[in-house]
Amino acid sequence: MTTPADVVAAEARATAARERLNGTVEQLQVQLAPKKLAREAVDSATEGAQSMARASIKTAMRNPSIVTGGAALFIVLLCRKPLGRALGLIKRPPSAAQPAHLRHVR
């Protein structure tokens, strides 16, 4: 049979286990709070972007001619149609707003 002392000891153990569980749940709630998770994700992304920017700047400083060539290529790609028209390599299509009798026909 169980004695009153055994019941009191079991209740004390149950109370202690309940308090440990509540403490663990509270810790999890703090660690898994959406605002905290979002802040940690933003901080991590910011740190990663900053380290990539620093590495890119170091690489650009070591290889300025490659960076200049890449920038020039990018600009040429962006402006290829206006440059082609300016150099006469691309013919401008007739405007739809221009009357047919004023269009140059070949």
C-alpha positions as semicolon CSV with decimal commas, in nm:
position;residue;x (nm);y (nm);z (nm)
1;M;0,000;0,000;0,000
2;T;0,099;0,354;-0,055
3;T;0,167;0,565;0,244
4;P;0,085;0,932;0,275
5;A;0,458;1,007;0,250
6;D;0,473;0,832;-0,088
7;V;0,178;1,036;-0,213
8;V;0,338;1,361;-0,095
9;A;0,670;1,266;-0,262
10;A;0,490;1,177;-0,587
11;E;0,302;1,509;-0,583
12;A;0,631;1,694;-0,525
13;R;0,793;1,511;-0,816
14;A;0,493;1,587;-1,037
15;T;0,503;1,955;-0,939
16;A;0,877;1,974;-1,012
17;A;0,828;1,802;-1,351
18;R;0,540;2,040;-1,435
19;E;0,759;2,343;-1,352
20;R;1,044;2,208;-1,567
21;L;0,801;2,152;-1,854
22;N;0,654;2,502;-1,818
23;G;1,006;2,648;-1,820
24;T;1,091;2,454;-2,134
25;V;0,771;2,568;-2,306
26;E;0,841;2,930;-2,213
27;Q;1,195;2,903;-2,353
28;L;1,062;2,756;-2,677
29;Q;0,802;3,029;-2,708
30;V;1,072;3,294;-2,671
31;Q;1,306;3,124;-2,918
32;L;1,034;3,055;-3,176
33;A;0,861;3,392;-3,159
34;P;0,788;3,508;-3,517
35;K;0,938;3,854;-3,462
36;K;1,259;3,706;-3,325
37;L;1,284;3,456;-3,611
38;A;1,225;3,732;-3,867
39;R;1,485;3,957;-3,701
40;E;1,741;3,675;-3,701
41;A;1,670;3,601;-4,069
42;V;1,713;3,968;-4,162
43;D;2,035;3,991;-3,961
44;S;2,171;3,678;-4,125
45;A;2,082;3,800;-4,474
46;T;2,234;4,140;-4,401
47;E;2,558;3,985;-4,280
48;G;2,574;3,761;-4,586
49;A;2,513;4,051;-4,823
50;Q;2,777;4,262;-4,650
51;S;3,036;3,985;-4,670
52;M;2,955;3,931;-5,039
53;A;2,988;4,306;-5,105
54;R;3,325;4,318;-4,929
55;A;3,448;4,017;-5,128
56;S;3,324;4,173;-5,454
57;I;3,499;4,501;-5,380
58;K;3,824;4,319;-5,302
59;T;3,797;4,124;-5,626
60;A;3,721;4,441;-5,824
61;M;4,023;4,614;-5,673
62;R;4,245;4,320;-5,772
63;N;4,104;4,306;-6,129
64;P;3,999;4,655;-6,239
65;S;4,032;4,581;-6,612
66;I;3,789;4,290;-6,592
67;V;3,539;4,501;-6,401
68;T;3,570;4,782;-6,656
69;G;3,522;4,541;-6,944
70;G;3,219;4,385;-6,776
71;A;3,064;4,726;-6,715
72;A;3,126;4,828;-7,076
73;L;2,971;4,505;-7,202
74;F;2,668;4,559;-6,979
75;I;2,621;4,913;-7,111
76;V;2,654;4,799;-7,472
77;L;2,394;4,527;-7,414
78;L;2,155;4,779;-7,261
79;C;2,204;5,028;-7,544
80;R;2,241;4,787;-7,836
81;K;1,937;4,909;-8,031
82;P;2,013;5,282;-8,007
83;L;2,380;5,213;-8,085
84;G;2,284;4,997;-8,384
85;R;2,056;5,269;-8,516
86;A;2,323;5,533;-8,464
87;L;2,578;5,324;-8,652
88;G;2,328;5,243;-8,929
89;L;2,330;4,870;-8,855
90;I;1,963;4,858;-8,759
91;K;1,688;5,016;-8,966
92;R;1,415;5,188;-8,771
93;P;1,073;5,042;-8,859
94;P;0,826;5,291;-9,007
95;S;0,603;5,448;-8,749
96;A;0,241;5,344;-8,750
97;A;0,143;5,706;-8,695
98;Q;0,319;5,818;-9,015
99;P;0,095;5,829;-9,324
100;A;0,165;5,570;-9,593
101;H;0,253;5,829;-9,860
102;L;0,532;5,969;-9,636
103;R;0,689;5,631;-9,564
104;H;1,005;5,551;-9,756
105;V;0,935;5,236;-9,955
106;R;1,220;5,023;-10,091
